[in-house]
Amino acid sequence: MLALIVDDSLTARIMMAYALRELGFEVQEASNGFDALHCLRQGPMPDLMTLDWNMPGLNGGQVLDVLGKEPALKPTKIMIVTSETDMKMVGESMSLGGDEYLMKPYSVEAVAEKLELLGFLTALQTIANGRS
């Protein structure tokens, strides 16, 4: 499975890449929304995109807006990963096309739980990951 990590923070990308590799994903990275759209247009299409909400240039909401207008670019699942805790913002990201929401900071176990909800992992894989 392929994941595209979109975050302007190098540290955040490194942390998410570690978590996703531990869970069996191959990883691509984009440091902003413009780079993310470029990756999606060039292919291959990722199974999962983790998308930061607050980025300079083209933010997560704007990326979702573009994907809504160009559905051929939309990955199978999109997980918003952000430090935003406002429930209104959570609802907005879901209405724009996000499939799940993960608040920073997070653990590999929290990522595994979200991936289970998205259908990428089974409950047994999630439990096994929690024990490792």
Beta strands, then each sheet from edge to edge (+ up, - down):
strand 1: 2-6
strand 2: 26-30
strand 3: 48-51
strand 4: 77-82
strand 5: 100-103
sheet 1: 2+ 1+ 3+ 4+ 5+
end
